Every structure is written in C-alpha cells, then in structure tokens.
Amino acid sequence: MAGLLAAGPAIARIPLRAITGDQTPATLRILEALKHRFAGLLIVNDVKAMANREAAAIYFAIGPAALVAASTSGLHGPVLSLFTSRQTFEQIVAKAAGGDHSRAVTAIYAEASPDSQLRLIAAIFQRRVSVGVLLTPATAHLGPLLARAARDVGLEINVHHAAPGANIVRELNRLSTSDVLLAIPDASLYSADSVQNILESTYRRGQPIVGLSQGLVGAGALASAYASAEDIAAQSEELLDELEAGRIPEARYPAYWRVAVNDSVARSLNIVISDEARSLGDRPPPDRAR
C-alpha cells in the first residue's frame, strides 16, 4: 500500500478515526503515536453520533471503555482494539456478539505475549529455572501455550489453577518453590487492591515477579516485556493493509516489544541482568519508523 509506505505520516485511503474512553497518560501516548503516524486521523468524541452520520471508516479503539463503545454503537467499519488485555478484549467481544451492533473487530493486545515473557526470563537467569504461573478459568486456555513456550526456551513451568476471587497471596504460596513467578493479566487476580500485597509477600521470600506490564515493574516487579505506544502504532499501520482490503486479521499479541527492568529490585534480590537481556525484544522495521 504505497500511501502507507511513503515518507512522512501515513495516509490511508479509508478514513481513520480514533475512539478514546479516557484521558489517562497511557491513552494520550498511544493517541499521539497514532497521530504522528497517520495523517488525517480524527478523534471521535461522540461515537453514537458518528455512527449515525458517517460513511465507512476504520476505527482505533484505545482502551476497554472505547472498545465497549465501538462494539455497541453500529459504526460503519472495522474496529482495531489497542491497549486492551486479551482477557478483557475477549470478554467485551463475547458480550457484544450477536447483538444489534455486533461487528468486525480485531485487536493488538495490551500485554506482551507469554512467549516474550518467557524468553525474557530465560535471558535473565541463563539457566533452567522453575516458573510459577497462576491461572483461573478465564486464563486456563493459556496452559498449553505456556508449556510449549517454556519448553522452547528450556524452562520448567509450574502452573497452579486458582478459583476466581481466591485469596491471591494464599494461592501464590502454593508456588513458593518456583524460582520466579510469571504474572499473566487476569482481572480476578491482579488488581489495584491486590498488587501491593502480592509484591510484598513475594519480595519477603526473595521470589521475583516477571511480566504483566511496565507499570508492575515500576511498582516492584523485577522485569517485564512490554510494547510501547510507538510499537503498537507501527503494528497498527501494518494491519491496515488487511483492514482496507476488507479482511479482518486475527487478534494478536504485539509483534514489537522491549524490556523494562527494576534495577532496585534486581540489586535487592542479587540478580544480575545482562545487557543482552535488557536489549531483548523485537523493534519495528527501520523503514516503518518515523
């Protein structure tokens, strides 16, 4: 698609619209990355009014609230969900499916893939370690993927299945023999109320946590693979080829990602993280960069 590959901001043949559900720093960062990459991108403030008056467009839904609005509004065109976790995306789409406004929707999930997180763990420890993971019925389907990905990088995976709403600190104690914990996005386990207790209990026993998000690293996890706003914007550009052609690609994890490290936690736990581990990840191709 020549228009998308030309120098300067990309110009799509079909109008592009961005839907935002809030004005948080994360939303504003991805919005700025999209505006930098796509000339003519317009921000949608009133989704229902837009659905009533505009012809076909491609919509970026930034965050869960924007995805809910887009999924129930009858917009004329496909929706690409950005910065919504896989679990939340699947729940919103399942709820909207079959309704009056069910529609073509796909996603680039907010979180890096379990494969990327396990690659990072292998690079940090550089030996076979045991990785503990808590799963609930909502994330149990990730079990085979985790087992395969751990085997591919020479790690041992130790999965414990917890009931929704269970006491997560108590459940994590069942994984106390694991060398490291991998946090998988799960709203019933990891919440604003539970994170501090999780970090304190695991820190006291010298057990590092890897994963979930860049934000969790800032709060006290050891490290995480994550996709930046620019990474997501670059991948969004690549998916437009299919969306403009009328094809709806499968929802997917970020193709591009990088590593966040909490050096204070690493020092406290006597874990040396190499430059190789810190530079791990996949970056957008140079010819797509701005």
C-alpha positions in Angstrom: 0.0 0.0 0.0 2.1 2.9 -1.3 0.4 5.6 0.7 1.3 3.9 4.0 5.0 3.4 3.0 5.7 6.9 1.8 7.9 9.3 3.8 6.1 11.3 6.4 2.9 10.4 8.2 0.9 7.6 6.5 -2.3 8.4 4.6 -4.9 5.7 4.4 -7.4 5.5 1.6 -10.2 4.8 4.0 -10.7 7.5 6.8 -9.2 6.7 10.1 -10.9 7.5 13.4 -9.6 7.1 17.0 -12.0 6.4 19.9 -10.8 7.2 23.4 -12.6 6.2 26.6 -10.4 8.3 28.9 -7.6 10.8 29.0 -5.1 8.8 31.0 -1.3 9.2 30.2 -1.3 5.8 28.5 -4.2 6.7 26.3 -2.7 10.1 25.3 0.7 8.4 24.5 -0.9 5.9 22.0 -3.1 8.7 20.6 0.0 10.9 19.9 1.8 7.9 18.4 -1.1 7.3 16.1 -1.5 10.9 15.1 2.3 11.0 14.3 2.0 8.0 12.0 -1.4 8.7 10.3 -2.1 11.9 8.6 -5.8 12.9 8.8 -6.6 10.8 11.9 -9.6 12.3 13.6 -10.7 11.8 17.3 -14.2 10.6 17.9 -15.9 12.1 21.0 -19.5 11.1 20.3 -19.4 7.5 19.0 -23.2 7.2 18.5 -23.4 10.4 16.6 -20.6 9.3 14.4 -22.3 6.1 13.7 -25.4 7.9 12.6 -23.8 10.3 10.2 -20.6 9.0 8.8 -19.8 6.5 6.0 -17.3 3.7 6.2 -14.1 4.3 8.3 -11.5 2.2 10.2 -11.6 2.8 13.9 -8.9 2.5 16.6 -10.5 1.8 20.0 -8.0 2.9 22.6 -8.6 1.0 25.8 -11.5 -1.1 27.2 -14.1 1.8 27.5 -13.5 2.8 23.9 -13.9 -0.8 22.8 -17.2 -1.2 24.6 -18.5 2.0 22.9 -17.3 0.9 19.5 -18.7 -2.6 19.9 -22.2 -1.4 20.7 -22.6 1.7 18.5 -23.2 0.5 14.9 -20.2 2.2 13.4 -19.7 1.6 9.7 -16.3 -0.1 9.5 -14.0 -2.4 11.3 -12.6 -1.7 14.8 -8.9 -2.3 15.8 -8.7 -2.5 19.6 -5.5 -1.2 21.1 -4.2 -1.3 24.7 -6.9 -3.7 26.0 -5.7 -7.0 27.5 -6.5 -10.3 25.8 -8.8 -11.3 28.6 -10.8 -8.1 28.6 -11.0 -8.0 24.8 -12.4 -11.4 24.6 -15.0 -10.7 27.4 -16.1 -7.5 25.7 -16.4 -9.1 22.2 -18.2 -12.1 23.6 -20.7 -9.9 25.3 -21.3 -7.8 22.1 -21.5 -10.9 19.8 -24.9 -11.5 18.4 -26.3 -8.1 19.4 -27.8 -5.5 17.2 -24.4 -3.9 16.7 -22.1 -7.0 16.5 -19.3 -6.1 14.2 -15.9 -6.8 12.7 -13.4 -6.3 15.4 -9.8 -7.3 16.0 -7.0 -6.3 18.4 -3.4 -5.9 19.2 -3.5 -6.9 22.9 -2.1 -4.5 25.5 0.3 -7.1 27.0 3.3 -8.8 25.5 2.8 -12.5 24.7 3.6 -15.2 27.2 6.3 -16.4 24.7 8.0 -13.0 25.0 7.9 -13.0 28.8 9.4 -16.5 29.0 12.1 -15.5 26.5 12.9 -12.7 28.9 13.0 -15.0 32.0 15.4 -17.4 30.1 17.6 -14.4 29.2 17.7 -13.1 32.8 18.6 -16.4 34.5 20.5 -18.1 31.7 19.8 -21.5 33.2 16.9 -23.8 33.7 14.6 -22.3 36.3 11.1 -23.1 37.5 8.5 -20.6 36.5 5.3 -20.5 38.6 2.1 -19.2 37.0 -1.4 -18.7 38.5 -4.3 -19.3 36.1 -8.0 -19.1 36.6 -10.8 -20.5 34.4 -10.6 -17.3 32.4 -6.9 -17.9 31.5 -6.7 -21.7 31.7 -6.6 -21.8 27.9 -3.1 -20.4 28.1 -1.8 -23.5 29.8 -0.7 -25.4 26.6 0.8 -22.2 25.1 2.9 -21.6 28.3 4.0 -25.2 28.4 5.2 -25.1 24.8 6.9 -21.7 25.1 8.7 -22.8 28.3 9.9 -26.0 26.6 11.2 -24.0 23.6 13.4 -21.8 25.9 14.5 -24.5 28.3 12.4 -23.5 31.3 10.2 -25.6 33.7 6.7 -24.4 34.0 4.7 -24.9 37.2 1.0 -24.0 36.8 -1.4 -23.6 39.7 -5.1 -23.2 38.9 -7.0 -20.8 41.2 -10.7 -20.1 41.6 -11.9 -16.6 40.6 -11.8 -14.3 43.6 -9.5 -16.6 45.6 -7.0 -15.0 48.0 -4.1 -14.5 45.6 -1.4 -14.2 48.3 -2.5 -17.6 49.7 -2.6 -19.1 46.2 0.9 -17.8 45.4 2.2 -19.6 48.5 1.4 -22.8 46.6 4.1 -21.7 44.1 6.7 -20.8 46.7 9.2 -23.4 45.4 9.3 -21.8 42.0 12.4 -19.7 41.2 10.3 -16.9 39.6 6.7 -16.0 39.1 5.2 -15.1 35.7 2.3 -12.7 36.1 -0.4 -13.2 33.4 -3.1 -10.4 33.0 -6.1 -11.6 34.9 -8.5 -9.1 36.4 -9.7 -11.6 39.1 -6.1 -12.0 40.4 -4.2 -8.8 39.7 -5.9 -5.6 40.7 -5.0 -2.3 42.1 -6.1 -3.6 45.5 -4.1 -6.8 45.4 -0.8 -5.9 43.7 0.9 -4.3 46.7 0.2 -7.4 48.8 1.5 -9.6 46.1 4.7 -7.7 45.6 5.4 -7.5 49.4 4.7 -11.2 50.0 6.9 -12.4 47.2 9.7 -9.9 47.9 9.9 -11.1 51.5 10.7 -14.6 50.4 13.1 -13.5 47.7 10.9 -14.6 44.8 11.0 -12.2 41.8 8.0 -11.5 39.6 8.3 -11.0 35.8 5.5 -9.9 33.5 2.2 -8.2 33.4 3.2 -4.7 32.4 5.7 -1.9 32.5 3.6 -0.4 35.3 4.1 -3.5 37.5 7.8 -3.2 37.1 7.6 0.4 38.4 5.6 -0.9 41.4 8.2 -3.6 42.3 8.3 -6.5 39.8 11.7 -7.5 38.6 11.1 -7.1 34.8 8.6 -7.3 32.0 8.4 -7.5 28.3 6.1 -4.7 27.1 5.0 -2.9 23.9 5.5 0.9 23.7 2.9 3.2 22.2 5.2 3.6 19.1 5.5 -0.2 18.8 1.7 -0.6 18.8 1.3 2.3 16.3 3.8 0.6 13.9 2.0 -2.7 14.1 -1.3 -0.9 13.6 0.0 0.5 10.3 0.9 -3.0 9.1 -2.6 -4.3 9.9 -4.2 -1.6 7.8 -3.3 -3.4 4.6 -5.7 -6.2 5.6 -8.4 -3.9 7.0 -8.5 -1.7 4.0 -8.8 -4.8 1.8 -11.9 -5.9 3.8 -10.1 -8.7 5.7 -10.3 -8.9 9.5 -7.0 -10.3 10.8 -7.0 -12.4 13.9 -6.5 -10.6 17.2 -2.9 -10.9 18.3 -0.2 -10.1 20.8 2.2 -7.2 20.0 4.8 -8.1 17.3 7.2 -5.4 18.6 8.3 -5.2 22.2 11.1 -4.2 24.6 12.2 -4.8 28.2 11.6 -2.8 31.4 13.8 -3.6 34.4 13.5 -2.5 38.1 17.2 -2.2 39.0 16.5 -1.6 42.7 14.6 -4.9 42.9 17.3 -6.7 40.9 20.0 -5.4 43.3 18.0 -6.3 46.4 17.4 -9.9 45.1 21.1 -10.2 44.0 20.0 -10.8 40.4 22.4 -9.5 37.7 20.5 -8.7 34.5 22.8 -8.7 31.5 22.8 -6.1 28.7 21.7 -8.9 26.4 18.6 -9.4 28.5 17.9 -5.7 28.7 18.1 -5.3 24.9 15.9 -8.3 24.2 12.8 -7.8 22.0 11.7 -7.0 18.5 11.7 -3.5 17.1 9.7 -2.1 14.2 11.5 -2.3 10.9 13.5 0.8 10.1 11.5 1.7 7.0 8.4 2.0 9.2 10.0 4.2 11.8 9.3 7.9 11.9 
